[in-house]
């Protein structure tokens, strides 16, 4: 006979914490506590398998279950010294769900099973508290008839209101034991009236009703929805925990509380919690009465009475237990307990949720306490959570009015006054105003405006839209794709539902949640504690994958160096074409009708671009800097609106019609797949030649003038065919040799390519012949492999993820089977030609933990990500090593 | 000592026709003829290797060459019975280039080497023709000093003019022998004056000068340019042929001629050629004198005198020779000959160029003559040339004025009056006018206008642009991407350079060459001769690859059936959404705010779409029809211009602002990578459900009403992830089952997918789980694999091909290493899951010979192409089998 029922209590248990699959999280931990000798109300867990069979067989239980439940019940009765349904010494039971992972509030619970006219008297005698018993009874009828029998809960509320009116009282607590007894009878009559059947007085019937209700609730709409959102498989099922009731509300020698074994906000090593005398668990949470601190250290004012003071002996006992649990689980615990008539019962223990700051502190301290190893400490920090530590955040205590929600595109908080154009942003900034730039979407034209803004809000675009990518690069808060926002550019205002926000109004963005709030919320800057440094040190000693940063400016590079970047993996150069007067020279180049004209314009840009590179190389002294040559299509550099065209026409003395005609010539249906990347270099090699000259001259100057070592890695973007790289490599090599020859300074440079097209991955063996390095551009590689435009896919990608067509947004986490497989092929073929080929990744994925782990797996040399993600990548890289180690060990 | 020099003549030769690599085409065939006993002026060939060494070693010849040339010269002297430089019996030589493949006119030639004051008298005595000798001498000085010594040819013309003026004569022929002798002296003085050195009189010096000049001319600018255009490797080098001179212009017993062993235009088996008495080869070509027919059969009027009549004995000899050559080479030959004083000399034989019609006729007849096998006949037809046979063509005799040249997007000829909008095309067509639609580019909105036009001319778009693809599908002439055409929509006119063409003006398009001509040129319809049917029968018995067609209408399907299509491999359904009133229902669906609204609109389209399918299934009775469910993004169905929006707004009573807002919502930055294909099906499964219902009901109706067997293959486009197909397959299967159940008619249907995204190829094993068939959509697969938008890539792809970055346009010929490799992976992984998975291709490549052969190679079951390409695909499929056979044999 298959075992379906596992008992616990009385210092032993049939289950354990390792059996979460069968017993669910709650059941497994109750069993574990019991085995540890912690006093837990006895009970038994019906395994998840029963749930599965129950669903599969139209509500039939597997054979033998009844017997096993009966035996379990006997065990509970024996341990608790009471009998279920016994008029003299009745045992009351709770029936609770318990899935493998917590699904808070999604499934049903029934308490106080076993109460009936037959057992009430015995219970009154046993507790000496008539009112408590009748109150429990009427609550039981309410809960059971609603949850199990399907009665409408509001009817009972109405009956209570009528009773209170009749009695002329306002509060439930003013109802007497007799009133409550009468209520119970009225409730039962109402059940009979509404449902046409009697409320069951038979405890066994009550028990099986409760069990069935919990199993059924696994397939309630809200549970299914919840599982869809959190990707929990339907076939897991829930366990059912049947457990003896204990009461914290029987009198002044009773209490109930919750506690954390360390501070979940700060990570401080102090026992931290709250409790209430003569109360039930829900009272602590509900906030009707103010919970008291669990110990003297937790008292916020002298008027409070801590449990340490009120119940010193039990507090001591609780201290011993929490320490035992923390030592046993070797992690910070979140515990629940009840004191019934002076006896302490533990109801739950689980891994305590904590802030990133607390997680780091706890992990580091537990290592020094000898509780866990450094490796375990590393493994316990959720890489993505580090974001919290690196960006200013909204004061968690501040009240707020959320008016809209977009995508959490770039974390942190931003508070500022609304402006609608990049120019306005700059203007307001010059006046010393803090602004938030609100745009339909951003374009490279907006860069300067974004730079001076506190944060960016866009109505369109996904997590990898221009706004999102640039904002993350800048470490700036951004909420993107906020579809509810309707922008009226002419009126300089936007509306969200009924709310209208005008230029100059204050708003606050939370880039970590995507929330948009009206007004000016206070923010706090999290400190990077010493523990952060400690754990990052361990991380660095473990990881093998290098971490670089994507940085286009000395400022970004400096931030990234502070966060531990070991080089620049992607320095985009297009931004260098937009700043200040350069854009004029760039436009002059685009409009030039011949090579000479283009060269003339380019050589205006050369000294400025050279200055940019010097700034970056200086910061990265001794570290490699991968510089990507010009990538975007030329039409991005031309003005778009008629007004902008008129302006430019006046400025450079070229007829507006010529400008428009050029723009039309350059217009593309699918710019993503158009004349950009190395295709520009093939058509206009002079552009790349100028850029390489700027790079090499910058490096030579720095060596000579400041003895600074530059390690330029010249990167040709969007190569799809080996011949493209072959040809452009020759162009670049020539310029490099010329500069070296002219200056007499030997700069070690390399030339390589992005692998960002499927064809590049497929023909990597051929491409590697001409490449000193590869860098996976997984943004574009994802676009072309899926055939998804990241600017457009937002519309359906959300649906794809929600409908589980995709397990994750492939622009956020590398799609292992598709894009990842192409990466594998690219690595394998590239190294077939050059076994020591340096290979990195510079797409947005380089800062996402799962993706970083994949990069480790396929043998990349480094990942590169925006400065604020460098610590995340370092941690993920270390975790990859540990995971790989445990996988090969296992 | 390495052999560099190969002699021929006197009935033997050291080389042969198989040695083209070393001897070049000309040298190899001269050797072959000589070995065959055909009288060829003796000579020797200096191998291509000498050319390579000469270039590599700065103009130094390899050791031993001088000796070998000396020996070769002795051989020639012996055979020809004359001596080079001998004053009494001088031998004259020609020095000609001869590369592996013909590069007509690209390299240098020197004739009459050996003439000098010392040899002139001997030659006069030998020929008895003083004037001829002096004329030859002055010509030699002109040619040699220009080609070898670098003198300016114009100076000599000036001297001749002065002489004629002095003598008071007009024509060269009036110059006497003495005049010519004086000219020779004047020329030599001019050379001395201009170049500061004497014209060489030493024959040996002349010979080596000539050889070096030919080798040098391999690297002349025009030769290099030519090789770049025709992809001829620079390292091949040219051979040099040194050969005894023979003269057709020594008197009335001399002549020269060219001939084809069969008619190169029609393929008729008749000896066909022209000759001139007392003339040099260039006179036949130059057109100063009218060449006479070679035989009586070739006389166009009785006044002509054929060689058969004028020189009956030599004609008989020539007949024997041409038959010998054709039998030997087993192919139609293009020959050149000279008769010197009654002796026939053969100067060249080579494979004769021919029209497609001739190629087919010759191949078939040579099989019946027992000259070649059927397999050889098949292998000899160039598949692409069949296009000529299948489309009307411009009368080759008609004079024409070409004003612009675009891309040869869809072959054939079109003559019509210019219109600029699809609406105008329809209007004019209703009036019975023949029109040519001229557009910047076409869109699906233009389909009807395209249908009624004779041809389409677009200013933008490549060989796979919308216009090109649709036109080929319709078998309609199209010239696309004609960049010189400047359209002025408002004025309804276009200009090309100085020429302006207005609405209503007649123009003629040649879709096979891309030429645009003013006026109304006459066209001819080529007949499909009996031989065409014969050879296609052989083709079908050889090939294993099936050939289907891409057809969206019964008319197209019928044409394709006539051309031998064995099913429809791609029936696009989007056109069915545009026709007539359907577009209104489609727009209603797009504008509907909920599912019910969409369904209501869809069910207006259902009966019409069902009718479409009945029409197609009826034509394809018993053959499979792959129907692709809706693919394009919805915004393609909305009006674009303000005027169209206003019209629609009035028509359907929806505010224009709502229409605009919807269009804005649907706007995409990269529509190619946007919300289209199966992504539409995921978002709006009701669209696919409607289409499948139409398909299945059509099939059931036909079975019941007409006993017609439909084999529908339902195709889901743009699948990138197995879950997409899984989900949509379920939607389709349900509809199919419902229809079958309702009608009680068992229709065998299958459900499969396009493989047109890199991710689909990479995960083909997973996708195959849910697919009954695959069809490679290589248009889109090429776009995503390369990251090229075919609508935009035209701008740089031409450059890519010209610069040899790519060996061919990947939208025309499958890119084997990239796209092809993904196809291989797709086939291999798909069949790993389902070994018998049916796999086809339906991209444009399905009708291109090289691509068809590749599809055979990787084991596809069928190719599918536009109706007019079906015969091409059939032929290529057969050639693939033969090539594979010979490859495995070899």
Interface residues (C-beta under 8 A of the other chain):
Chain A: X668 X669 X670 X671 X672 X673 X674 X675 X679 X682 X683 X718 X720 X721 X723 X724 X727 X756 X757 X758 X759 X762 X763 X766 X780 X783 X784 X785 X786 X787 X788 X789 X791 X792 X793 X795 X796 X799 X800 X803 X804 X805 X806 X815 X817 X818 X819 X821 X822
Chain B: X668 X669 X670 X671 X672 X673 X674 X675 X679 X682 X683 X718 X720 X721 X723 X724 X727 X756 X757 X758 X759 X762 X763 X766 X780 X783 X784 X785 X786 X787 X788 X789 X791 X792 X793 X795 X796 X799 X800 X803 X804 X805 X806 X815 X817 X818 X819 X821 X822
